[in-house]
């Protein structure tokens, strides 16, 4: 298998893009990535998306996007893993290029969520859970995470306010990201007074929806060594693991087994451990997921995820910076695109192109994209060469 590098990245700001169709958002991100890569065409395109068939009444996005960008005829497909669809698209592009089947590939994540009513969007998001055991009872996605958070607080003795620093850090970092949907800092008082959505999750524990798209071009690393005058960003580790869709079917509902397995595999491939990761783009769809991901990925002891935030270890100058450009909480969470936003932001950090959000001296970054409440988890480790 060949080493693979990311040579081009592109994104559109996360927002309510009422004036743009889904395919236009995808096209903007793709064209930006191609321009950055100094390419006009690729051999294959993989589109990560969750809900276009439900919210936009449009499936078959692979063919749709390739036609829109003027590459009719190339290999293309849509990949879906709920909120993990974006990172899965990159994983498929990586496999295609590293196997030698194609020489260049584009991965793009795209989602349009704000043209439909909140009821429609919430119902579509709920399809990431088990229809037979969770959705049938009317449990929303935020409701499931609230149940997990309530049990976590009971088991380990944390109070709701102990999770505030995850959101405070994300918003502080989002201020520095021109593509973030929310670019205003928050305080502990704002967090404590925020409206409750599903106790104990309030509006500051939950990431906002949005419309967006992000893309990356991948090629064999040997083709670009010494070119472009930028650090060569290699995909050093890539792994996917799964767990049960229904939370109650898991051996331990407070442990993200798929995060543990995929991160361990990615560490092994990259030849690093948690202590060698310079920053972590965590999937902070809800603050409880930040804590669980940090624990399962080896950055915190079991039940001690909030301690990292309380001690300042997750800030840009902390031991393991997370959500360095706002994360899902401040940048926004257009679900099928989120995993690719994480990759684009990681590449920006490793290239030294993150602007005010730049962390000095970073060489190894990790991004973890979660589908559902932990049913599919994709972990990527990137290295600057």
N, C-alpha and C positions, 0 to 999 in steps of 0.2 A: 504493500500500500504506500502510495506517495504522500509526502508531507504536503499539506495544503495551506495556502496563505489567503488572507483577505486583503484585496488590493483596492477595493472601492467601497465607499459607504454613502448612503443618502437617506434623508428623512424629511418629513413634512412636520410642521408644528402640530401638536395634539390640540384639537379645538373642536368647535361645532361647525364643521365645514358644510353648511347647508347649500352652498353654491357649487359644490363639487360632487360628482358621482364617485362611486367606489373605484371604478377603473381609472379615473383621473388621479385620485390620491395615490394609487399604486404606481401609475405611470410617472408621477412627479418624483417619487422616491427612487424608482428604477433609473430614470434619466440622470438624476443626481449621482447615483452610484456609478453608472457607466462613465459619466464625465470625470469623476474622481479617479476611476481606474484607467482612464484614457483609452477606453474601448468603445466601439460602436455596436458590437454584437457579441452574443454569447451562444454557447451550444445548447443550453438548457435553462429552464426557468421553473422554480418551485414556489408556489404561492401558499403561504400560511394564512388560514382564515377559519373562523368558527361559525359565524352566523349569517353570512350573506344569503344563503338559501332561505332563511327564515325572515330576516329583517329587510333585505333588499330584493327578495324574490329572484335571486340570481345565483345559480350554481355554475359549475364548469369554468372556474376562474382562470385556470391555466391557459386555456385557449383564448379566453376573452382578453386577458392582459397581454399575451404575446401578439395578438392581432392589433391591439391598441398601440403598442410600442413599435410596431413595424417589423416584427420578427416572425411573422406568420410562417409556420412550417417547422419550427424548432420543437424539440421535446419540451413538454410542459405538463404540469399537473398541479392539483390542489391537494394540500395535506391538512389534516385536522386532528388536533388533540386538545380540544377545548381551548382554555387560555394558554396552553403550551404550544399552540399551532405555529407561532413564529419561529421559535427555536427548533422545532421539528423540521421546518422548511430548510433551515441552515444545515441541520444534520443530514438530510437527504442530499443536499447539494454537495456536502463534504464527501459523502459516500460515493456519489457519482464521479466526482473529480479524482478522489484518491484511488479509486479502482481503475482509472484510466478509460472508463467508458466515454466520458466527455472531457474536454480540455478546459472549458470554462463554464461556470454556472452562476446564475443569479438566484438568491433567496430573497423573497419579499414577503413581509407580513402586512396585512391590511385589514381594517375593520371600520365599518360605518355604523354608529350606534345611536346617533342623536336625532335622526329623522323620524324615528318611531316613538310611540308613547312610552312612558316609563313602565306601564303594565306589560307591553309587548317585549320591551328590552329585558325586563326582569324575568319574564317567562322563558325567553330564549336563553338567558344565562343559566337558568335552572336546569337546562338539558345537559349541563356538564356533570350533574349529579345523577344518581340512580333514579330512573323514572318509576321503576317498580316499587322501590322501598323508601324513597325520599320525596321525589316530585309528586307522587300520587297523594301525599299527605299535605301538600301545599307548602312544604319547607322551601324557603328561598335560599339562595346561595349565601347571603349574609346571615340568615338564620342558622345554617349549618356551622358557619364559622363562629357564631355567637355561642353555640352549644359547646364547641371545642374550647373556646376561650374561657367560658364559665367553668368547665371541668378542670382546665389547666390552673386557673386561679385557686380552685378548691384544693387540688392535689398539692400545689407547691406554695400556697400561702401568699401569693402576690395580690396586690390591690389593683384596681383598674388604673389608677393614676401612675402606676409603675411602668405602664406601657407608653406613656406620653412622649418619651424621648425619641422613640422610633419615628413618630410623626413630626416632631420638632426638627429633628435632623434632616428628614426628607424635604421639608419645606425650606429649611435654610439652604440646602443644596439646590433646590429647584429655583430659587431666586437667581442663581447664576446660569441657568439654562434657558436660552432664548426660545427653545422649542417646547418648554414645559407649559402645561395648561394653567397651573396656578403658580405664580411667581411672587407670592407674599409670605413672609415668615409668620409663624404662629408661636404662641407662648404656652406655658403650662396652664395658665388661667383660661386661655381660649380653648384648650383641649378639654379641661374639666367642665366648662360651661356648654360644650357643643351638644347639639340635639342628639338624643338617643335614637338609633335605628332599630337595633335588636339587642336588647340588654345582654351583655355589657358592651357591645360594640356601638360607639357613637360615630357621628359623621367624620370625626377626625381620626378614627381607626380604620376607615374604609377608603379605598382608592376611588377616584371618580372615573366614570366612563368618558368616552370621547371618540372622535374620528381621527384616524391617522394611518400612516404607512411608513415603513422603514425597510431598507434593502442593503444587501451586501453582495459583492462580486468575489467569487473564490476561484483560484487557479492553482496548479501545482507550484509549490514554493520554489522549485528549481528554475522556473521560468522568469522569476522576478528578482532574484538575488542581485543586489547592487544597483537596482534601478529606482528611479523616481526621486531619490534623495530623501526618502522617508524611512523610518524603521519598518522592517518587514514584520508583519503581524501574522504569526502562525497559529493555527488551531492545534494546540498541543494536546488537548484532551476533549473528548466528546462522548457522552454516554446518556442512555435513556433507560429508565426503570419504571415499572408500573406497580400499582397496588389496587385494592378493590375500589370500585366506584363508590359504593356505599360506605360511609364512615363506620357504621356499626359492625360491618363485616371484618374490620381490621383487628388483628391481634392486640394492637395497642393504638387507640385513636389519638393519643398524644405524642406519637412518634411517626415522623415522615420516613417510612421505610424506603420509599422510592428515592428520596433525597439522599439518605445514607448510602444506598447502593450505587446510585449514579455518580455521586461525588467521589466515592472511593475508587470507582472505575476510572473516572476522569483524572484523579490524582495519580493513579498508577500509570496511565498512559502518558501523562505529562512529566512524570518523575519528580513530583513535588508533594508536599503535604500542606495542611492548613496554615502552618506557620510561615510558609513561603508565598502565600497569596497576598498581594499588595492591596487589593480592593475586591469587594464582592457586590455584584449587582444582584441583590436579593429580590425575590418576588413578593413584595410587600403589598399584596392585594388587600390584606387586613393585617393589623399590627401583630396579631397572634401568629400569622404565618412567618413574619420576620423572626420571631423568637424560635419557632419550631425549626425553621430552615438553618439558623445559626447552630442550633444544637445538633441536628442530624448530620450537618456537613462538617462537624468537628471543631467548630470555633468556640463552643461553650459546652459546659457540662449539662447533662439532662436537668431540665427544670430551672436552668440559670440563664436562659436567653435574655430576659429583661435586664440582668445585671450588667451585661455588656453595654447596653444603652445608658443605664443609670451612671455607670462609671466613665462614660465618655469615650469608650473604646471604638464606637462605630462612626465617629466624626471624621472629617477629612484628615486630621492629624492624629487620629487614634490608632489603636493596634490593628483593627480590621475595618477600614472605611466601607460603609455600605451606602447604597442608593446615592452615588456620588453626584448625579445630575438630577436628583429629585425622586427617582424611583417611580413606582406606580402611583404612589400617594400624591406627589406634586406634579410630575410630568403628565400623569394620566394613564389610563388603562384601556386603550382600544384593543380588546382582548387578543384577537388574532395577530396583531402587530407587536404586542408588548415584548415578546421574546427577541424580535429583531431590533427594537429600540435598545434593549439591553446590550446587544452585540455592537450596534453602532456606537453607543456611548462608551463601551469598553475599548473599542478600537480608537476612538477619539482620545481617551485617557492615555493609552499606550503609545500613541503617536505624539503626545504632547500638544494636542490640538483642542483641549477641552476648555480653553479660555479661562474665565474667572473660576471655573469649577476644577481646574487642573490640580492634580495631586503630584507633588514633586517626586521624581525618581522611581516611578512605577514601571515594573517590567513584566509582572505576571498578574493577570486579571481573571476573575471567575464570574460567570453569569449563570443563574439558575432560574429556569422558567417552569412554572407549575400549571398543570392542567387539572381542572376540577379542584377538589379539596385535598389534592395530593395523589390522585390516581395515576397521573403521568408526570414525571419530572425529568427534565432535560438539563444536564449540566455541561457547560463548555468552559474550558480553560484556554485562554489566549496568552501568547508570549510575544514580547517585542524582541526581535533579533537585531 
